[in-house]
Structures are given as structure tokens and as C-alpha cells.
Amino acid sequence: MGGSAVDAGKSGGGGGGGAAAPRVPMPPARPFLETFGANVKETFLPDDPFRVVRRERGCGRRTMAVLRYFFPLIEWAPAYTLGTLKSDLIAGITIASLAIPQGISYAKLANLPPILGLYSSFVPPLVYAMMGSSKDLAVGTVAVASLLIGSMLGAEVSPVDQPALYLHLAFTATFFAGVFQALLGIFRLGFIVDFLSHATIVGFMGGAATVVCLQQLKGMLGLDHFTTSTDLVSVMRSVFSQTRLWRWESVVLGCGFLFFLLVTRFFSKRRPRFFWVSAAAPLTSVIVGSILVYLTHAENHGIQVIGYLKKGLNPPSVTSLDFSPPYMMLAMKTGIITGVIALAEGIAVGRSFAMFKNYHIDGNKEMIAFGTMNIVGSLTSCYLTTGPFSRSAVNYNAGCKTAMSNVIMSVAVMITLLFLTPLFHYTPLVVLSAIIMSAMLGLIDYPATIHLWQVDKVDFCVCLGAYLGVVFGSVEIGLVVAVGISILRVLLFVARPRTTVLGNIPNSMIYRRMDQYTTAQRVPGVLVLRVDSPIYFTNASYLRERISRWIDDEEDITKEKGEMGVQYVVLDMGAVGSIDTSGTSMMDELRKTLDRRGLQIVLANPGSEIMKKLDSSKVLETIGHEWIFPTVGEAVAECDYVLHSQKPGMVMENIV
């Protein structure tokens, strides 16, 4: 019985009268350059961004289409109305009340002068308003990027001993981040950011938020000296080795303001109409804290204050960029890492709110906008900015209609820079610590972590690895661990693809997974396998061994039951999107192996690329066109028919 399948396959020719016409047509040949161009377009231009330009007629109209693509402001500004301005005005003033205290706080977190937080909330939002495609994103500094800049630059250059060099490197890192972001967008390489999976971002952000909160213990406890390390063990050692230096005044003041901020946020979540309560809470805390310090002269009793803030708009910082060795590589590394994190956060936030309002944002256009605003920012005394979730959520809840809300916020920050900075002299640092801690607690996404555990344990491990790497190692270690686990998972999916046995649904020609459909039945003498991935050099050997093992397992089962052994192996190729030369060699080796065992290989539903590659490598010729079918049902029906001593190719003529 073992040789009957092969013998029948070689003796048949399709209906018994000459060679049968191929059931699966061979795709028409295309020139190499045309195929290569189509593949490049599909990889880098899947959304076909130039279709709008092609539709236009005339050089002038096409130029305007290009300008509208890079500057969405040109598209929505002509239709701007007074009613829209009213909504954006309210939203802009609201986010400005949040941006001012957060900007000052996050600048301190990056070990930069507090005024840079205000500078970074003035120029970059103006650039984004012209180039950004999101209506809801509110641009500004973020805690995670600030912490990254502080930890990565601070490990090599002391912000206390070398403040000028540290400041110049922060501007240079921002410049490199902007260049990297813009290049990703220009060359349509946005898919690189997708390697930061949702699980990676949840774990990384949660770990970074925990580390940021731990760093704020310095301000909450009123300590003058604190560790520069960010890991949990170092921070706890630094905190509990200075218990005699804890200041009860700072503890009471910090806990009081932290409680106030958390209560207002809880209230706003329960009553969304009062979103402005939590939005105004940070600025209210700054004002109240400054008044308390001024009236009680608390700065003379151990309460640290911001001190003097320079009035005036952003000074140029072109000459501050430092491209000289050995610090240029440090700035470049810091810029690229923080740039990727900022991109991932900004684009994820923008897409989330775009989904709520049912409009689309182009990730590559956003990268160009982020890159441009950070390049311009680095030249105007700003450090890294993106679209923070907390500020964007306030912008969304405040009813913003367009990116004009960012312009309104910039105007409010400009007024603050010109006239109001002296009022922040008495702002206690403990209030800034409380503002940062309240914002960071919102970044620890417990529901998302629980959801990952319930849905996908591997994704949960990725999330946990990122979190533990950040908390017990460093922000960079956590990022490397998270990306490493994610890439390892992708490689495992490619190198160890799933293969499943398919069975027949009774009274039909439908074949489904037998481990999922309990009613699916085996067809005597026929083993149907589905390969669920492309066949590449990374998985070719594994697939050959796995298919052989499936055959061995099937033969063991049939021997135990006393049924007909395997005569045909049908491979469902519907999920095999592509194949390389290692894959075609594997298919040929598999065919030879099955021949030696007296089995016939049958292909079902191969795609156009598979057909071309197998034909070019002569594998189709050795398998035989009569054993290639458009569906699994037809393939199994033919095999079953041949098992009853008829020639291949006749079954489809006899099936009613």
C-alpha cells in the first residue's frame, strides 16, 4: 500500500488522456524592476501618500497639494470659524494652566534649569500647529523623556559640576532626536517604532513612572543630596541612609498637595464635566504653595524654592550645540533613544484620540512634525518635546477642535515668560515633586496589565520584563530588555511557525483545525497540514522536521486503530505569503523524503509568489501540476478518489 500513492501520481495525467491543464494558473511574468518597485512601494508607501498630488492637474495645484501634505494648517485654516476659535481658546488656556507647572517640574527632572520647561512649551507647539495632523495632541515636555535625558547625560557629565556642558549636550541630544525622527518620517521607516509593542510600552511606562516617583522622594523629604542612580535599591539606600535629614515641613507640605492633586483627578474622572478641576489643580498648587512660602518665610526653614527665573523669550541656542568628540556620541545615543520613546508615546496618544473622533493621522507625517519641532526647539533653547497623554487628554476633554489650541497655549506661555516669571520665585520644589508624582501615578496602567495577563501570558512577560528592567536596573536596561523580548518573540514566530492538522467538517468540503473543531474528521489515507507563516531560511529545516513528525504521529494513530496508513500529504499553502530559496529547497527535499516513504505530496491554494518560486526552481515539475489544487477540499477529494484506483484528474469531472 505504501507505494500506491506515488505510483498513481506518476501514472495519472489528468483525465486519462494527455497532460491535465493546471488547476492553479501561473501568474504572468513581470519585469524584475517592476516587481521590485511594487515591493518597495508596499513596504515604505503602503498608504500611497502621493495619490493626492497625482490627482491634481497643473504645477501650481500640485505644489499646493505637497504643501498641504507637509503643512496641514493650510488645509484647515481657511475654513476656521469664530465658533471653532472659542472652543480652541478654552482648551488652549486650560492646557496652558497645566503646561506651565508641568514644564517647570519636568525640566527639574531632567536636571535642567526650570525656565527651559517654559521655553519648551512655547516654540515647539507653534511648529506642531503648522505641521501636525492631530487635532487633539497637546505638545510639551514629558516625564519619561526628561528622566532619560537626566539619567543618560548625568551618567557622563555632572549637571552640578559642569552645568554649561550639560545644558549644551541636552540641546545637542534634542537636535539629534529631531533629525532621527524626521528621517524616519521622510524615509517612511515608521514601522521601526512598531517594534515597541503595546505590552512593551505599558511595562516601560509603568516602570519609568515608578522610577520617577522614587526620584521625587528627594523633594518630598527635603533632602539636599540624593543618588544619581535610578534603580530601586540605590534610591531606597539613599532615602533610608539619611533619615535624620528628613524635614517634616517638606513631608507635610508635599503629602498635602499630593493628596489634593489626587483627589481632584479622582473627582474629574468621576465627573467628566469638571475636567477643568484636575487641569487647574497643578497651577493652583503652585500658586497656593508660593503664597504659603512667601507669607511664612518657609524658605528660611528648610523648604527649597525655585528661585530666580529669567524673564524674556527663548534665546537662540545654535552656538550651544556641541558636535565635538568625545561628547557627540553621548548626545547622539541619548537623542536616538529618547527620540524613539517620544515618538512611540506621541504617535500612540495621537492615534488614540483620533480614533475617538473618527479621523486619521499619518504616522510618518507625525514623525516629520515631531522631528522638525525638536530640531527648531534645539535651536531655540528647548529640550525634547512630544505629545504627553495627560496634557492631550485635558485638551480633548476641554473640547479642542483643531491644533490652534497649541497656539493658544504658546501665547499663554509667552505672556508668562514676558511678565510672570518672577511670581514663581517662591514656588516650593516639594510642590513640583507632588505634581510629578500625581502625573506619574496615572501612567501606571493596572487595568492594561491585568488584561495582558488574561489574554496573552507572553505579552504579560514582556510587560513585566520591561517594568522590572527599569525599576531594578535602569531606564536603558528596561528598554533593552523589553525590545529584546519583543524581537525574540517575533523571531520565534518566524523560526517556529505553527503547523496544524486539518479535518473535514461532515457533509461539506470545508477543512478546519481539528484541535479547534471537535466535529472535524480525518480522511483515511490523507493527512492535511496547514503552514501558518512564510517559509524562509529561518524556519525551513524546522518545517521539514515538523511535517515529518506529523506524518509519524498520524501513522502511529492509524496503526493503533487499524486504519489505512497515510498515502497523501496535503499542504494548505494559503497562509504562506512568501518563500525564499531555502524554502524551495526544503519543499524539494520534503518531496524526495515522501517519495522514499511511498507518499505523495499535494499542494493546495499556493499564492502567486509561491507558484513562481517553485516553478523557477523546478519543484512544481517534480511534484506534478496535477497535484496542485486551488482549495483543500478539491485536493482531498482527488486524493480520496485516487485511493479508490482511479487516475488523478478524473475526480472533479465526476463530482456532482
N, C-alpha and C positions, 0 to 999 in steps of 0.2 A: 504493500500500500504506500510505502514511503516514497517510491519514485513515480507514482501515478500522476501527481500534480505537475511535475516538471515535464514528464513525457507528454501529457495532454497539452501543456502550454506550448511545447515545441511543435507538436503535430498540428495544432489548430492554426487557422489563418483568417478566421472571420467568415462565418457562414459556410465554410467548406468550399468556397470557390474563389481562390486567389486571396491576396492580401486585403485585410479589412481596412476601411477608411478610419483614420484616427478619430476616436471619440472626443478627445480633448484637443482642440486646434492649437497649432503652434502660432504664437504671436508673430506679427510681421516684423521683419528685421528693421532696426533703426540705426542710423549712424552713431558712432561712439560719442561724438561731441554733443549730439542732440540728447542722447541718454544721460551723459554726464551733466549737461546743463540742467536737465529736468531734475536730476537727483540733488544737485546743488541748490536749486530753487526750492525744492521741497524741504531741504534741511534748514536753509537760512532764511527763506522768504515764504513760509507756509501761509501767511496771511495776505500775500501779494500786495504789499503796500503801495506799489506804483500803479495800481489799476485806476486810481482816481486821476492820476496825471495822464494816463493813456486816453481816458475818456474825453479829455478837453481837446479843443481844436485851436491852434494858434499858439505862438510862442508866449505871448503875454498871459493868456489864460493858464497855460501850463506852469509858467513861473509862479503865478498866484497860487496854483494848486500845491506846488512844492512848499511855498511859504506857509500856506495853511497847515500843511503836514507838520512842519517843524515849529510853527507858532500858532497853536490853536486859538490864541487870543484874537487873531484876525477873523476867525470864523464866528465866534460868539459875541464879540464886541459890537458889531453893527446892529445886532438885534437886542442890545441891552436896554432895559426899561427902568423907569423910576421905581416900580414895584420890586424888581429884582434887586436894585440898589438898596432898598430898605431892608430886605432880608439879609443881604450880604453885610450891610453896615452893622446890624445887630450881632451877626455871627462873628464879624471881624473884631468888634470891641470885646466880645465875650472871650474869644481865644487870646486876645492881647492880654487880658487880665490874668490868664493862665500862663502865657508865654513869658511874661516879664519875670515872675518869681522862679519859674522853672528854668529859664535861661541862666539866671544868676546861679541857681543851685547846681545845674549840670556843669557849668564852667568850673565851679569849685571841685566837682567830682573829677574832672579831667586835669586838676592841678593847674588850671589856667586862671588869669585874672577875671574876676566876676563880670567886668564890663564886656568881655568877649561874648558872653552869653546873650547880651543885648545886641551887640553888633551882628551876631549870627541870626537874630530874629528880625533883622532889618533888610539886609541886601538879598539873601537867598530867596525869601518869599516873593520878592519882586520878580526875580528871574523865573521862578517856577510859575508865577501867574501868567507869564508870556508863553512858556514852553510846555507846561504840564497839561496832561489831558484829563486829570481827575478834577471833578467839581468839589470834592469834599476833603481832599488832603490838605492838612494844615502843616506847613513846613516849619521846622525848627530843630534844635539840638535834642538828642535822646540820651538816656542814661547809659545804655549798654555801650554805645559807641564812645561816649565820654569816658567810661570806665576802661574800655580797651585802649584808648589813646593814653590815658593816665598810666595804666599798668605797663604797656609795651614801651612807651618812651621813657617812663620813670625807671625802668629796669636798667637803662643805659645812661641816662642823663638826669641828674637831680634837679627838680624844679625849684628847690630851695637854694642850692649852691650855684647853679647855672641857669637862672631864670630866663635870660635873654636867649641862650641857645635852645632851651626847652621850648620857648614860645616860637622861635623860628622853625624848629622841627615840627611843631604842631601845624603851622601853616603849610609847610612842605608836604607833610603827610596828607593834609586835606587836598592839596593840589594833585598829588599822585592818585588819591582816591577818586577825584573828579575825572582825571584823564582816563583811568581804568574803567570807570562807569560809562563814560561817553564812548570809549572804544568798543565796549561790549554792545552798546546800543547801535553804533554805526555799523559794526560788522555782524550784527544780528546774532550775537552769541548769548542771548538771554537765557538759553536753555542751561547754561552753566550754573546759574543761580538755582535751577530746579534740583540740583544735587543736594541742596539743603531742603530735605523733606519736611512735611508738616510735623512729624514726630521729632525731628532734629531741632526745629525752631522752638517747639513747645519746651523741650528739655533744656535747650541752651538759654532761652529767655528766662525760664524759671530759675536756672542756676545763676545766671547773671543777676537777676533781681535779688536772689538770696545774698549773693556776694556784695551787691551794692548796699543792701540793708545792713549787713555786718559792718561795712566800712563807715556807715553813719553813726555807729556807736561812739566813734571819736567825738563827734559833735554833741551827741545826746548826753554823754557823760562828762563833757567839758575837758577832755584830755588835750594836752599840748603836743605830746609825742605819741606817735602811733606807727604800727608796722606798715611798710610799703607793700608787703605781700597781700594777696587777696584770698588765699586758701583759708578754710575754716579753722584749722589747727593754729596757724600763725595769728589769726585775728583773736581767737579765744585766749591764746597765751598772752598777747599784748594787753587784752582787756583785764584779765584777772591778775596780771603781774603788777597792775597799777591801781589796785582797789583803794589804796589810801589817797589817791589823787582824784578820785571821783568827786564831782561837785554836785551837791544835792540841788542847788539852784538850777543848773542845766537840766538835771534829770526831771525835776518837777515841771519846768517850763516846756521841755521837749515832749514829755508824755502828755501834757495838757493839750498842746497844739496838735499832736498826732491823733489824740482821741477826737478832737474837734474835726479834723480833716476826714477821719474815717467815718464819723457819724454823718457828716454832710454828704459824703459819697454814698453811704448806705441809703440815706433819705432820697437822694436823687435817683438812685436805681429803683427804689420802690415807687417813687412818684416822678415819672419821666418828664412831666410838665415843668418840674422845678429843676431842670438840668443845670440852670444857671447858679444854683446854690453851691454845688460842688465845684463848678467852674470858677466861681468868685472866691471860694474858700482859701486857696493859697495866697492870693493878693490880700485878702482880709487878714490872714495870719501875719503876713509881712507888716502890714500897717499897724495892727494891734501890738505885735511884738516890738516894733520900733518905738511906738508911743510908750510902752511899758519901760523899755530900757532907757529912754530919754528922761522920763519922769522920775525913775528910781535910781538913775545913775548906775545901772546894773553892770555896766562895763568896768566899773571900779571894783566889782565884787565877783569877778571871775567869769562873767558872761562875755564871750567873744563876739565881736561885731564885724560887719563887712569893712567898715571904714570908708575912706575917701574913694569915690567913683568919679572918674574924669568926665566932664561934660563935653558934648560935641559928637558929631557923626563919625562914622568909621574912617580912620586914617588909612591911606594906601599901604599895602604891605608887600609890594612887588619886590622890593630890595631885601625883604626879610627871608625870602625863600633860600634855602641852603641846599645846594646841589654838590657840595664838596665832600670828598671822602674824609673820614670813614662813616659819616652820619647819613649819607644819602641812601644807602641800602637799608638802614634802620627806618628812615622815613618812608621809603618805598614799601617795605614789608608791612609797616603799620597802616599805610594808606590802602594797600590792596585788601588786607584782611578786614579792616573797618569798613572799607567801601563795599565789599560783598555783603557784610552783615547789614549795613544800612540799606543797600538795595533790596535785600530779601525782606526786611521789615517794611520798607516804604511801599514796595510793589504789592506785598500781601495785604497791607492796610488799604491801599487804593482799590485793589480788586474787590475786597470785602464790601466796601461802601458802594462801589459801582454796581455790585450785584443787588444791593438793597434798592437802588434807584433804577435798576434795569437799563444801564448803559455800559458801554465797553471802553476799556482803556488798553492801549497798546503798550505792552511791557517794554519793548525796545525803545519806543518814544520816551517812556518814563525814564529809562536809563540815560538817554541823551539829556533829558531835562535835569535829572539829578546831577549828572556829570558836569553839565555847564554851570549849574548854580554853585557847585562846590569849587570849580575852577575859579569862577568870578569871586566867590567867597574867600578863597585863599589869597586873592589879590587885594582884598578889602578888609583885612583883619578879622576874618571869620574862621571858625573851625567847622568840622564835619557836621552837616545837617542832612535830614531826611524827613520822612513823614511819620511822626510819632503817633501811636494809636490813641493815647489819651487826648491829645490835642485835636486830632482828627475826629474823634467821637464827639467831643464838645462842639466842634464846627458843624458836624452833621446834625446833632440834636438841636443846635441853635437855628437850624433852617437855612443854611447857606444854599445858594443857587448856582454860583459859579466860583471860579478861582479868585474873583475880586475880593473875597473875604481875606485872602492873604495880603492883598494890597492894603486893605483897611487896617489889618494888624500891623503891617510895616509902618504905616503912618502913625499909629498909636505909639509904637516903639520909638519912632523918630522923635516924636514930641517928648517922650520920656528922656531920650538921650540929650536933647537940646536943653530941656528945662528942669527935669525932675530928678536927675540922678543924685543930687545932694540929699534928697529925702531918704535915700537908702543907707545913709551913713550909719545909722544906729540899728539897722536890721541885724538881729542876733543870728549867728551861724546855726544855733540849735534849731531855729525855725526852718532854715533851709534844709537841715537834716530831716526834720519831720516831714517837710514837703516831699523830699526824695523818697523817704520810706513809704509814705502813703501811696505815692505813684507806683512804686515797685511792687507793693503787695498786690496790686491789680494785675501785674504781669505773670504772677504765678497761677497758671491756669489749671486748677484742680479738676474741674469737670472734663477738660480735654484729656488729662492724664488717665482718669478713670475710664473714659471712653476708649482710649487706646488699649487699656488692659482687657476690656470686654470684647473688643473687635479683633485686635491683632497683637498677640503677645510679642512677636518680633519687633514691631514698631514700638511697643512699650519698652522693650530692652534698649532700643536706640535712644528713646527719650530719656530713660534712666541713666544710660551711659553718658549722654551729654550733660545731664544735671550733675551727676557725681563727679565727672571730669572737671567741670567748672568749680564746684564747691570745694572739692578736696585737692584739686591740682591748681589750675589757673584758667583764665578765660580762654587762652590759646589752646591749652591742653584739652579742655572741654570741647572746643570747636573741632580740633583734630580728631578726637575720639568719635564725636558724632558723625562727622563727614566720613571718617574711615569705616565705621559700622555701616553707614548707608551705602557706600560704594561696595563694601564687601557683600552686602545683601544683593545689590544689583548684579555683581559678578557671579554670585551663587545662582541667581535666577537664570543667568545666561549659561553658566557652565554645567548646571544640573537642572535642565528643563524637566517639566512634568510630562510623563507619558502615561496614558490611561487606556484601559481596556474598554471597548465599546460593545454594547449588546443591542439586540433588536427589540424594539417595542412591539409587542404582539399585534398582529393584524395590520402591520404597516411596514414601510421601507425606511423607517426612521431609526437611527442608531444613536444611542446616548450612553453616557458613563454608567457602568454597572455598579460602581460604588455610590452613585447618587440615586439612580433609578432602580428601585428594587424589582420592578416588573421586567426590566431588560433581560433578555435571554441570550445565551451563547448560541452560535450557529455551528453545528457539528462539522468539524474539519476545517473551520475558518477562524482565524484569530484576527480581530480587528483592533488596531492600536492607533491612538491619536498622539501626534507630537505637537506640543503646545508652545513652540518657540522657533525662531530661525535656527538653521543648522550652520554652525561656524566651527572654526578650528578649536575653539574652547570647549565645545560640547560634543564633537563628532565621535571621539573614542567612547565617551560615556554613553551616548545613544546606541552605538553598536553593541556595547556590552549589555545595556539595559534591555534592548529589544531581544537579544539572545536569552536573557534571563526570563523575560516574559514568556518566550516560547517554551523554555524548560519547565516553568511553573504550569503552563497550560497543559503540556504533555503529562506531567505528573497527575494533574487533576483528572484528565481523560482516562489515564490508566487505572486510577482508583475506581472510577465509575464504570469502567469497561466500555467506554465510548470510542468513537472514531478519533484517531490522533489528528494533529494539526497537519493540514495539507497546503493551506494558503495563508499567507500573512498579508493582510490588507493594511496599508499605512494611510491614515487620513492626513493629508498634507494641507488641509485648509488653513491651519494656523501657522504654517511655515511661510513666513513672509519673504525670506531670502535665504540664499545658500551660497557658500564660498567653495573654493576648490577642495578644501579639506572635507567639506560636506559631500561633494560629489564623489570624492574618492571613497568616503565611508559608505555611500549608497552602493557603489560598485563592489566593495568588499563584502557588504552585507548580502548582496545578490549572490556572490560566489559562495559565501558561507551557507546560505539557504539552499543553493544548488547542491552542494555536497551532502546536505541533510535530506535532499529529495523534496524540498519545499519550494513553492513558487511565491515570489514577491509581487504584490499588486499595489499600484498607486491610485489613490482616489483624491480628486479635487486639487491637483497641483496648480499653483499660480503661474502666471506668465513668466516671471523671472526664473522660477524653478524649472519650467519646461525648457527655457532657452539654455540654462546652465547644464542641465542633464543631457540635452541634445548635443551641445558643443563638446561635452566630454565623452560622447558615445555611450552613455549609460542607458539612455532610452532605447538605443538599438539593441543592447544586450538584454534588457528587461523585456522588450517587445511592446509595440504600440497597442497590441490587442489586450494588454494587461494594465492599461491606464484608463481610468474612468472619471467622468465628471462628478459623480456622487458615490458615497459609501454604499448606498442601497443598491445601485447598479452593479458595483464591483462585487458585493457579496452574492447578489443574485446570480451573476455569471459564474462565480466560483462554485456555488451550490449546484448550479445546473451542470457544470462540467464534471463535478463529482459523480453525477449520475450518467457518466460515459458519453457525453455529447461534446462536440467541439466548441471551443471558445468562440464567441461572436454570434452564436445562434440564439442565445437566451433572450436577448432584447427583441428578437423577431417573434418569439413565442409567448412572451409575457403579455397578458391581456390587460 
